Amino acid sequence: MALAWHTAFVPWLVTDDARVLASAELADSRSARRNGLLGRDHLEGALVLRPCRWVHTIGMRFPIDVAFLDDEGCVVKTMSMHQRRIGVPVWRASTVVEAEAGAFARWGLRVGDVIEVRSDDT
């Protein structure tokens, strides 16, 4: 199953077994990916960056959980990143999902899960 991108009103991050994890913001333009979470004090839900293979937390105000997804939407790696860190590229990844630190544990998100971004109308 390819990672689906739907652009209706409120996108949701959903597992392949239809479990809703969180609301999602899409950063699929160069400027949106560049800005990411900079300047924010928190994040409700998740930020989805595509295309993306690596992230950093330089200039960020809070620690984050990071999931790297392949072209099929399968989580190939997760990690937590404190502020002022530079990650290493995950070459199998094409998409990155960011959330506030601790969110993945609450959601039960782990390596091997398949997730996609869905809108209200799908």
C-alpha positions in Angstrom: 0.0 0.0 0.0 1.5 3.3 -1.0 1.5 6.2 1.4 -1.6 8.2 0.5 -1.7 12.0 0.6 -5.1 13.6 0.9 -5.5 17.3 1.2 -9.1 17.9 2.5 -9.7 19.9 5.6 -8.3 18.1 8.6 -5.8 15.3 7.8 -5.3 12.4 10.2 -2.5 10.0 10.8 -4.0 6.5 10.6 -2.5 3.0 10.9 -3.3 0.3 8.3 -5.7 -1.3 10.7 -7.7 2.1 10.7 -6.5 3.2 14.2 -6.4 7.0 14.3 -3.2 8.2 15.9 -3.5 12.0 15.7 -4.3 15.0 13.6 -1.6 15.8 11.1 -0.1 18.8 9.5 1.5 18.3 6.1 4.8 19.9 5.2 5.2 18.9 1.6 6.6 22.1 0.2 10.3 23.2 0.5 9.4 26.2 2.7 7.1 24.2 4.9 9.7 21.5 5.5 12.4 24.2 6.1 10.3 25.9 8.7 9.0 22.7 10.3 8.4 23.2 14.0 10.7 26.2 14.4 9.2 29.0 16.5 6.6 26.8 18.1 6.2 26.0 21.8 4.3 22.8 21.3 2.6 20.6 18.7 -0.9 19.2 18.8 -0.9 16.0 16.7 1.9 15.4 14.2 3.9 17.1 11.5 4.4 15.0 8.3 7.4 16.0 6.2 7.6 14.7 2.6 10.0 14.1 1.0 12.4 13.9 4.0 15.2 11.6 5.2 16.7 13.4 8.1 15.8 16.1 10.7 17.5 18.3 13.2 16.2 20.1 16.4 18.5 23.1 16.2 16.4 26.2 17.2 13.5 24.1 18.5 11.8 24.8 21.8 10.9 21.3 22.8 12.0 17.7 22.3 10.3 15.5 19.7 9.6 11.9 18.6 10.6 11.2 15.1 9.4 8.3 12.8 11.0 7.6 9.5 8.7 6.0 6.9 9.5 4.2 3.6 7.7 4.7 0.3 5.0 2.2 1.5 4.3 4.1 4.7 6.1 1.5 6.9 7.9 2.9 9.9 11.5 1.9 9.5 13.0 3.8 12.5 11.8 5.8 15.5 13.8 8.0 17.8 13.4 10.7 20.4 15.5 13.9 19.8 16.3 16.5 22.4 16.7 20.1 21.4 19.8 21.3 19.6 20.6 17.9 17.9 21.4 16.9 14.4 20.1 13.5 13.2 21.7 11.2 10.6 19.9 10.5 7.3 17.8 7.3 7.1 18.3 6.4 3.5 15.3 4.0 3.3 13.0 6.8 4.4 11.0 9.1 2.2 8.7 10.6 4.8 9.3 11.8 8.4 6.6 12.1 11.1 7.4 14.4 14.1 5.4 14.7 17.3 6.0 16.0 20.8 8.3 13.7 22.8 6.2 10.9 24.4 3.5 11.0 21.8 4.6 7.7 20.0 4.5 5.8 23.3 0.9 7.1 23.9 -0.1 6.2 20.4 1.6 2.8 20.5 3.6 3.7 17.3 6.5 1.4 16.6 8.8 0.1 13.9 6.9 -2.0 11.4 3.6 -0.1 11.7 2.2 1.1 8.4 0.6 4.6 8.5 -0.9 7.0 6.1 -2.3 10.5 6.1 -6.1 10.5 5.6 -8.6 13.4 5.3 -12.2 13.5 6.6 -13.6 12.4 3.3 -11.7 9.1 2.9 
